Amino acid sequence: MIATWITRLSEAVRHHLPWLLIACYALAIVLPWPGQAMQAWSFPESWPELARPRTSQLMVAVLLLLASMGIEVRRLPIVVRRPALLAASLLAVWVVPAVVVLVAWWLLSQVIDQTAASTLLVGFVLVAAMPVANSAAGWTQQSRGELPWTLALVVLSILVCPWMIPLVLNLLGLSFSDNEAEALEQLTSSFTGIEFVVWVLLPTALGMIVRWAVGAARVSHNRQGVLLLSAGTLLLLNYMNAASAWPQMRDDFRLVWLIVCIAMALVLCTAGLVVAQLLGRIFRSTGTTITALDYALTMKNTGLALALASNVLVDQHVLLLPVFTTTLVQHLFASALHRSAIRRNGLVPEVTGTPEETATRGKSAEARP
């Protein structure tokens, strides 16, 4: 009885995820204080600093753990066996948005005030410099994409971000004072040190260990419960981030700026999707692999971008508008991809079985030239 209820609820959430996501952002604007309180909550000061993660950081770790529980360990070599696709996808994480921002830099100056255009584009420069969003793994899991590919791109992009973020920011013309550069270096390096091991690598490995310990059959049997928990965590994380960001940018809000930011964020997502599809076709990838690439190349770690804008560029709250808008748009874009992916991968109306079984059932839909 309970299992049936969980399955029905999980299916309902999966099919209505776009509307639930919009509701989360609306709630963050109308009733932000619960999200702010959750974001501000912390573990006791007596605990070691490493054991006192931010609430959002802890929830991202939960997303990674739940996602990695769905990975067939024996399928991990599929990423290593395709180094060219891996390298091309990792390069596209930064090249595609950087090219879009460079083109937009000239176009926007023709549409709105040049000063406003420059200010807004600085926010998009921050977005372009970010690694793959950790939540891309959660979306890939919801859509039954090839999780090893998403997790590989998440982990590798975070590993190289201390070098790539300053490089992209400098190439796109964003310079910092000495103090800002030092703060930037400290913030980005924290994502690859022991904190990265504990809150990114460890949850990923723990999910695989849990799958091995309880057995793949039991994990598959409780798949709907895992998916429901993953979707709930994803929605709550977005509500918290939106509730925290909205008050800071509310005073600088302009309707025309919002329209420009939404359009720009849509272009970024669309460009990433086009390149993901091209790479999938060029390298003759399966539908589930392309699904993973879709999410990896359309979703940026805007949580890190918000941290940079809040901690490094503290006197420019308007920079939060492009970052906040991109967060909203890329998750709505992911919702649309989700609806497309569950049809393409043969997952309508019910999601059951291992990735290999679903790939077999959706073989005709996954075929690529």
Secondary structure by P-SEA (a helix, b strand, c coil): caaaaaaaaaaaaaaaaaaaaaaaaaaaaaccaaaaaaaaccccccccccccccaaaaaaaaaaaaaaaaccccccccccccaaaaaaaaaaccaaaaaaaaaaaaaaaacccaaaaaaaaaaaaaaaacccccaaaaaaaaaccaaaaaaaaaaaaaaaaaaaaaaaaaaacccccaaaaaaaaaaaaaaccaaaaaccaaaaaaaaaaaaaacaaaaaaaaaaaaaaaaaaaaaaaaaaaaaccccccccccaaaaaaaaaaaaaaaaaaaaaaaaaaaaacccaaaaaaaaaaaaccaaaaaaaaaacccccccaaaaaaaaaaaaaaaaaaaaaaaaaaaacccccccccaaaaaaaaccccccc
